[in-house]
Structure formats: structure tokens, C-alpha cells
Amino acid sequence: MTNTAKATISPASITMLEVILENEKACYPHPWSEQAITECFNGKYQCFVMCVNEDIVGHLIYQLVLDELHLHNVCLLPEMRGQSLGRRWMEFLIQRAKQGSAKTIFLEVRASNNAAIKLYQGFNFETLAIRKNYYRSHSGQEDAKVMSLTL
């Protein structure tokens, strides 16, 4: 059984950019650029942070388009994994989708990210397609699974 950290989720602000960028670098071999994350604060996207003991331990970026929610980025520091915080992110995302009248959630996930795929499948996400060479990787390119959840 894993421990569950006490976490809070709140809207992110541009003043948190430096920490978000640090977390992004700690989580991904090819993190989003400062420009890409900065553009997410332009009002077209929803950006949230997860805090444990007032420390930002993750962020989530999504966009509502008509009746679809598109998850663009979800990040959780490696040392915080295994504490049910990924589940917490997904519960929060599904709640936000329903509040925004979304009927479907879409996301892409690295084909090699078995932990994330298992998490999404636990919430009844289904694989719709494979995007060939979607992600950069150490060996060149990696496929993405396109997954969706119908609400």
C-alpha cells in the first residue's frame, strides 16, 4: 500500500513559472520550453499546480475546445510518485471536464510510459490510435498512444 501525500490543487500563475520549469526539467528528458509554458498563460489554457507542504510538486495544463477537454501536460515530481497523486490529478481533471461540459477527454502518452498508461486505463481511458514518432527520445523518436475517456 502506498502513502497518500496531502496535496492541494490550485490555479497556476505566471509568477510560478520558474518552479514549473524546474519541475518540467526534473520530470521529462525533453521538457517543454519556457516559451511554450508561458504561452499557456494566455487565457486559452487552464493551468493548475499541485502543492504538498506549500511546495509545488506538479502542474497540469489542459484546454477546453467545445465539448472536448485536451490534456496537454501533466507533471508530477519523481519523488512524489507512488503516493496516489497521479490518481488525484486524474480525479481533478475529470471533475474539471464535467464542470466545463466536456463529453470527452483526449490525451497523448509515450508508448513506453507504462505507469501512466496503467493509470489512465484505471480511469477507463481507451487507446484510439498511435501517433508515430510523436515524442523526441534519447534514441530519436517515440510513438504516442492517443487515449480518450467518454464522460
VMD Tcl script that draws the C-alpha trace (Angstrom):
set ca {
  {0.00 0.00 0.00}
  {1.27 3.47 -0.86}
  {1.18 6.54 1.31}
  {-1.05 9.35 0.15}
  {0.51 12.78 0.48}
  {-1.79 15.62 1.49}
  {-1.94 17.77 -1.60}
  {-3.79 20.85 -2.69}
  {-4.57 21.86 -6.26}
  {-4.93 25.50 -7.25}
  {-4.76 27.67 -10.37}
  {-1.23 28.37 -11.55}
  {0.03 31.87 -12.21}
  {2.88 33.23 -14.30}
  {4.70 34.03 -11.04}
  {5.13 30.25 -10.62}
  {6.85 29.89 -13.99}
  {10.37 29.32 -12.64}
  {9.28 26.44 -10.39}
  {7.09 24.95 -13.12}
  {10.09 24.99 -15.50}
  {12.33 23.36 -12.86}
  {9.73 20.63 -12.29}
  {9.33 20.12 -16.03}
  {13.10 19.57 -16.35}
  {13.08 17.15 -13.41}
  {10.29 15.07 -14.95}
  {10.99 14.88 -18.66}
  {14.04 14.17 -20.81}
  {12.65 16.69 -23.34}
  {10.76 19.28 -21.25}
  {8.50 21.98 -22.61}
  {10.31 25.24 -23.31}
  {9.84 28.40 -21.29}
  {8.09 29.95 -24.29}
  {5.66 27.02 -24.62}
  {4.71 27.12 -20.94}
  {4.49 30.92 -20.89}
  {2.03 30.77 -23.81}
  {-0.21 28.56 -21.68}
  {-0.99 31.58 -19.52}
  {-2.61 33.44 -22.45}
  {-6.15 32.53 -21.45}
  {-6.71 29.70 -23.93}
  {-5.44 27.08 -21.50}
  {-6.15 26.12 -17.91}
  {-3.06 25.73 -15.76}
  {-3.00 24.26 -12.26}
  {-0.36 23.34 -9.72}
  {-0.33 20.66 -7.09}
  {1.30 21.57 -3.79}
  {2.42 19.44 -0.87}
  {3.51 21.37 2.22}
  {3.34 24.55 0.11}
  {5.90 23.16 -2.36}
  {4.82 22.91 -5.99}
  {5.24 19.22 -6.84}
  {3.44 19.17 -10.19}
  {1.47 21.01 -12.80}
  {-1.33 20.27 -15.23}
  {-2.24 22.11 -18.44}
  {-5.38 21.49 -20.45}
  {-7.65 23.17 -22.94}
  {-11.40 23.01 -23.35}
  {-12.42 23.03 -27.01}
  {-16.19 22.92 -27.49}
  {-17.23 19.72 -25.70}
  {-13.72 18.22 -25.54}
  {-11.01 18.55 -22.93}
  {-7.48 18.13 -24.27}
  {-4.84 17.32 -21.67}
  {-1.60 18.85 -22.91}
  {0.76 18.38 -19.98}
  {0.67 16.66 -16.62}
  {3.74 16.65 -14.43}
  {4.48 15.14 -11.02}
  {7.96 15.17 -9.50}
  {9.54 11.70 -9.49}
  {9.96 11.67 -5.71}
  {6.21 12.27 -5.29}
  {5.13 9.31 -7.39}
  {3.63 6.26 -5.72}
  {1.58 8.38 -3.31}
  {-1.71 8.37 -5.26}
  {-1.07 11.90 -6.55}
  {-1.39 10.80 -10.17}
  {-4.86 9.48 -9.30}
  {-5.57 12.81 -7.65}
  {-4.62 14.64 -10.86}
  {-6.94 12.43 -12.91}
  {-9.86 12.81 -10.50}
  {-9.36 16.58 -10.62}
  {-9.15 16.57 -14.43}
  {-12.34 14.54 -14.82}
  {-14.14 16.84 -12.38}
  {-12.98 19.91 -14.34}
  {-14.07 18.29 -17.62}
  {-17.55 17.68 -16.26}
  {-17.76 21.23 -14.89}
  {-16.79 22.52 -18.33}
  {-19.47 20.38 -20.01}
  {-16.87 18.28 -21.82}
  {-18.09 14.98 -23.18}
  {-14.66 13.54 -23.95}
  {-11.12 13.86 -22.60}
  {-8.21 13.35 -25.01}
  {-4.52 12.91 -24.25}
  {-1.29 11.56 -25.70}
  {1.11 9.45 -23.69}
  {4.50 7.99 -24.54}
  {4.04 4.39 -25.66}
  {6.78 3.41 -23.18}
  {5.16 5.13 -20.18}
  {3.54 2.02 -18.74}
  {2.78 3.59 -15.36}
  {0.81 6.45 -16.93}
  {-0.96 4.12 -19.36}
  {-1.99 1.87 -16.47}
  {-3.24 4.91 -14.54}
  {-5.31 6.14 -17.50}
  {-6.70 2.67 -18.15}
  {-7.73 2.53 -14.48}
  {-9.97 5.51 -15.24}
  {-11.36 3.72 -18.32}
  {-9.39 5.65 -20.94}
  {-9.17 3.73 -24.19}
  {-6.46 3.81 -26.84}
  {-7.78 5.38 -30.05}
  {-4.66 5.48 -32.19}
  {-0.88 5.52 -32.29}
  {0.94 8.67 -33.42}
  {4.20 7.51 -34.96}
  {7.35 9.35 -33.87}
  {5.34 11.89 -31.86}
  {7.82 12.41 -29.00}
  {11.55 13.08 -29.06}
  {13.54 10.44 -27.23}
  {17.16 9.59 -26.46}
  {17.13 7.16 -29.39}
  {15.43 9.59 -31.78}
  {11.64 9.45 -31.77}
  {8.97 7.57 -29.83}
  {5.36 6.77 -30.60}
  {2.46 8.21 -28.62}
  {-0.76 6.50 -27.70}
  {-3.79 8.72 -28.23}
  {-6.25 7.91 -25.47}
  {-9.73 9.13 -24.68}
  {-12.35 8.92 -21.99}
  {-16.01 9.42 -22.79}
  {-17.82 11.09 -19.90}
}
mol new
graphics top color blue
foreach p $ca { graphics top sphere $p radius 0.5 }
foreach p [lrange $ca 0 end-1] q [lrange $ca 1 end] { graphics top cylinder $p $q radius 0.2 }
display resetview
